[in-house]
Amino acid sequence: MNYYLGLDSGGTFMKAGLFDASGKQYGLARVSADVVTEQEGWVERDLDELWANASAAIQQLLAATQVSPADIKGISISAQGKGVYLLDKAGNNLRHGILSSDGRSLSIVKQWQQDGLPQKIYPLTLQTLWTGHPVSIVRWLKENEPQNYTNIGSIMMAHDYLRYRLTGAIHAELTNMSESNFFNAQTGTYDSDLLNLFGIGEVWDALPPLIKPDEQAGAISTQAAELTGLIVGTPVFGGLFDVVATAICSGITANDNKLNYVMGTWAVTSGIATEISQMDYNFVYGHYAVAKEYIIHEASPTSASNYDWFANYLGDNGVLDHVAIQAEVAALPVADSALFFVPFLFGSNMGLGIRSGFYGLQSHHSKAHLVQAIWEGILFCHNVHLERMRSRFPAAQTLRVTGGPTASGHWMQMLADLTGMTLEIPNIEETGSLGAAAIAMVGAGEYANLNDALAAFDTGSRQRQPNPQHFTAYQKKYRRYLKLVALFKEFEESAHD
């Protein structure tokens, strides 16, 4: 039997999954992936530790499944997008990797906005500008770490770096790099004029050759085989942006009536289209894993990671009983509490630099009230993105939801009631790993194309219907949340007056 390995590098875990050609999962290994936060707004990763996490996850997976590594016919990687992972001119780690949730370039992005740069680049890149984009981070390096800047040899993202450690080959994968602002969406390749607009033209030669998701990038090296237990020469394919991997596994397609909701470190709403539409709002378009299709998405780091952060504080000895707290939250009146939570611990979707916080906290509020407010705030952040996406996809009636919160029936009911939409929750434990494995199947020739692979998978899903009686209450509280965030924004901006 042929097996395929999907590696998923996420915000909190490195995961390795093993699947057969029908998409059946034979094993999954998780290794905690720590971040380095030495200064406010900085979110980094030690690159050697990142590679050690990947190696350990693969080792654990092989040990648990006891599948012969010789039967693994392909490997691919799904990973967080954006951010910067750098090699020096000798091919060594240049510094810590910088994640997409990093905010150190805030002043640079604000200046670019004042200069009207986002409006200049959008027709070329179909991208917005924010602190986690590679161009923003590289410009910060130029201004603050000039020695590192001049020694940049290769600019990569997370899965590019891991693929390099597996194979020794340097590439930049298309679905991720198409959203980097290095990439011209009109020409389909890098654009030196863009780099000059950002004031970073010196790094042109550091942009690696582009590679498609299902294109073979190399093979497992001798050194990687020794560290992981894989066989030397096992094919390694380009991989993909984790938002794309999740969209693949959600089953959404171009021109259907479904959108994909990802609830993880990031709040993501995605749809698939075959053409670019001119609209008043600048939607983000990236290359999809299917040729001649685009993934359109709204995203911000405002999702379930906010709850995860609080769970360490709200639990006993750092452990929160999620089953018990769900029951307590479900017993509370629907959207009735005057307590609000703004989930901007890791970034905002309503303006640069807005901070997180509770409002309305009183002595009678219980732990359940706090959790209810956190869950509501996260859903409200998602709803900001959903309202924009529904203007682009007006026929959307169903949300295909993935991520950790799908394990909570009450939280999912809250989502259905707030949006008034039917939820479909795929029966897939890890969409990142399976999406990556599906790409490896196509690359290895198991299937002629991605659609054939997905048609062969039998994952199924479960539904949750909205309660119309609760829609008005949630929408009323959501509108109040928007007013509160506007005040948060005004307060933050006043600090700079």
Secondary structure, DSSP 8 states (H G I E B T S, - for coil): --EEEEEEE-SSEEEEEEEETT--EEEEEEEE---B--STT--EE-HHHHHHHHHHHHHHHHHHH---GGGEEEEEEEE--SSBEEEETTSSB-S-EE-TT--TTHHHHHHHHHTTHHHHHHHHH-----TTSHHHHHHHHHHH-HHHHHTEEEEE-HHHHHHHHHHS---EEHHHHTTSSSEETTTTEE-HHHHHHTT-GGGGGGS--EE-TTSEEEE--HHHHHHH---TT-EEE--EEHHHHHHHHHT--TTSSEEEEEESSSEEEEEEESS----SS--EEEE-SSTT-EEEEEEES-STHHHHHHHHHHSBTTB--HHHHHHHHHTS-TT--S-EEE--SS--SSSTT---EEES--TT--HHHHHHHHHHHHHHHHHHHHHHHHHHSTT--EEEEEEGGGG-HHHHHHHHHHHT-EEEEES-S-HHHHHHHHHHHHHTTSSSSHHHHHHH----EEEE---HHHHHHHHHHHHHHHHHHHHHHHHHHHTT-
